[in-house]
Amino acid sequence: MKTLTVVATFAIVVCCTAPATSAEFLDGTKDAIPPEILDAAVSTIIHKLRDPGSAQFQGLVMARSKVLCGFVNAKNGFGGYVGFTPFLYNPADRSASILKNHEDNEAWNELEMMVFKFTGCDTALGL
């Protein structure tokens, strides 16, 4: 009985505390991305999401500046998908940015878009 209790407790702890790091790729564009860059990008981006286990990726492309660009979709706090949002990942410094729409601050939107323009992700993603 004591062994059963220990095993059950361990299973609950592992199940409920292990971070969800899976990602779903909805098209074949990931095949053209070097695996080490893809793995690092996915890991960095999903940790910026509210529900990392729901991450969906599509439209992945390496921009002219050697930055990975694409679209990510994930669930919000209400459990619904928010829609595909542009992102970029810079392998040189392992940084990532997800383009957000700040409805009440157009200047902030323009500032975020400048990063996408500077890296070439705006053209690569057709923004």
Beta strands, then each sheet from edge to edge (+ up, - down):
strand 1: 24-25
strand 2: 56-62
strand 3: 68-73
strand 4: 85-90
strand 5: 95-98
sheet 1: 1+ 2+ 3- 4+ 5-
end
